[in-house]
Amino acid sequence: MKKLLPILCLLIIASCSKEVSQDQLVEREGIYYEINSQTPFSGRVVSYYENGQLGSKGNLKDGKREGPYEYYHENGQLGSKGNWKNGEIDGLSVVYFENGQLEFKVKFKNGKDDGLQESYYENGQLEKKSNYKDGELDGLIEMYHENGQLQSKRNYKDGELDGPYESYYENGQLEKKGNFKDGELDGPYESYTENGQLLAKNCFKNGEEVDMSYCEK
């Protein structure tokens, strides 16, 4: 009899953990309910493709997403995974291409982007890396060509471009360089041809082109 107790306990727990298909739920003001129910749903939620392949799985607590949540491509490959806390995405989330290659990873805090964010090309090459703070871009942002060459670098402060900006051709040659202040071009702005020849040089103040004397101070 003692040996049966653990088994019985497991069966009781399993029976209390309800599982429903996503199409059996409706969302009302951000809360999920079973159709024709007035009680927020708690339990496991799954969805499937027409071919029977698992599309997603996760849990709801009092009608809100809670804990790990996973989505899958139709070929069975993991598409994305993340964690939820009281209905808000929280912690590290990652996204994958259908071939299994990492496409995107980002950190969240209380539903907002917060921390390092990276995206990749399907060949595995880094495409972009940036940093967020409380949901806004903050700090250095770098983008790369598919061949691995730096494409651009710029700086953000409180969600706005602020500081030096540079962009590059795929061969590594400087294409443009300038400066931003409070989200607007401010100071010298230069552009170059792919072989390194100066194409144009302009001067900006608060986002508007002005006489070069402003940039020569």
N, C-alpha and C positions, 0 to 999 in steps of 0.2 A: 504493500500500500504506500509506503514512504517513497518508493521509486516513482509512483504514479503522480505524486503531488507536483513536482516541477513541470511535468507534461501538462497537467490540468491547468496550472497557472499560465503557461504559455498559450494554451487554447483560449482561455478567458481573455487575455490581453489582445490576442489576434482578433477575436470577435468584436472587441470594442473599438478597434482601429478600422474605421470605415473607409472604403475606397470607391471612388466614383469616376466616371469619365468626364472630361472637361465639358463636353456638350450637354451634360446634365446639370450644369451650373449656369446661373445668371449673375451678372454684376450690377449692383445698385449702389451708386455713390461710393465706389471703391471697395465695397464689401461683396463677397461671393456667397450666394445662397443656392441651395438646390431648387429646381423649378417648383413653383407652388409652395415654397416654404418661406416662413418669416424668421427662421432661426439661422444666423450665420453658420456656414458650414465649417466643421473641423474634421480633418482626416486627410487621406492620401488622394491626390488627383493625378490622373493619367490621360494621355491622348494618344491616338494611333493614326497612322496613314492608312489609305485605302488598301494598301498591300499587306496590312497587318503589322507593319513595323512600328515599334514604339516611337512616338513623336516627342513626348515630354513626360516628366514625372516630378512630383514635389508634394509639399504638404501645406495645408491651410490650417490656421488656428483662429477660431472666432471670425472666419470669413476673410482673413488676411494671410498672405504668404508668410511662411515661417520655416526657416532652415534651408537646407540645400535644395536647389531647383536645377533640373537638367533638361536640355532640349537636344534632339537628335536630327541629323539629316535623314532623308528617306533611304539612303543606302546603309543605315545603321550606325554610321560614324557619329561620334559625339559632336554636336554643333556648338553648344555653349553650356557653361555651368557657373553658378553663382550662389550666394547665400542671402537670405532675406531675414529681416528682423522687424517684427511688428508691422509687416506690410511694406517695408522699405528695403531696397537692396543695400547690403552692408558688407564690406570686406572685398576680397579679391574676386573679380569676375573674369572669365576667359572665353574667347570665341575661337572656333576652329573652322578651317575650310573643309570641304567634303573629302579631301584627300588626307585629312588628319593633321595637316600642318597648322600651327598656331597662326591665327589671324589678328587677334586683338587681346590685350589684357589691360585691365583698369581697376583701380581701387575706389571703393565707395565708402562714404561715412554718412549715416543717416539719410540715405537716398541721394546724396550728392557726390559728384566726382571729387576725390580728395587723394592726391598723391600722384605717383608716377603712372603714366599711361603710354602704352606702346602698341603700334600696329605694324603688320608685316605683309610683304608680298607673298603670293602663293608659292614662290620658290624658296621661302624661308628668309629672304633678305629683309632687314629692318627698313620700314617705310617711314615711320614717324615716331618720335618720342617727345613727350611733353609732360608738364606737371600742372596739377590742379590744386587749388586750395579753396575749400568750402564752395565747390561748384564752379569756380572761375579759374580760367587760365592764369597761371602765375609762375614766372621764371622763364628759363630758356626753352625754346621750342626748336627742334631740329627735324628736317625732312630729308629723305634720301631718294635718289634715283634707283631704279630697279637693279642697276649694275653695282650698287653699293656706294656710289659717289654722292657726296653731300649735295643736296638740292637747295636748301635754304636754312638759315638760322635767324631767329628773331627772339625778342624778349617781351614778355607780358607782365603787367602789374595790375592787379585787381581787375583782370579780364580785358584790359586794353593794351594794345601795342605800345611799348614804351622802351626806347633805347635803340641801339644799332640794329640794322637789318641788312642781310646779305643773301643773294641768290646766285646759284652756279649752274653752268651748263653741264651736260652729262660727261664732258671731257675734263671737268674740274675747273674750267676757266670761269672767272668771276663774270656774272651777268649784270647784276645791279647791286648797288649799295646805297644806304641812306640812313636816316634816323627818324624815329617816331617819338612824339611827346603827347601823352594823354590821348593816344589813339589817332593822332594826326601826324602827317609828314612834317618834319620841322628840321631845317638845316640843309646841307648839300645833298643832292641826289644824282648819282651817276649811273649810266648804263653803258655796257660794252658789247662788242660783237663777239662771236664765238671764237675768234682768233686773238682776242685780247685788245683790240683797238677801241679807244674811247669813242662812243657813239653820241652821247649827249651828256651835258652837265647842267643841272637846274638847281634852283634854290627855292625852298618852301618855308612858309611860316604859318603855323596853325592850319596846315592842310591846303594852303593856297600858294600858288607859285608867285614869287616876288623877285625883286631885283637882286642880283648877286651880291650886292653890297651888304645885305643882311647876313650872308653866310661867310663873309670875309672879315667880320668883326673879331 
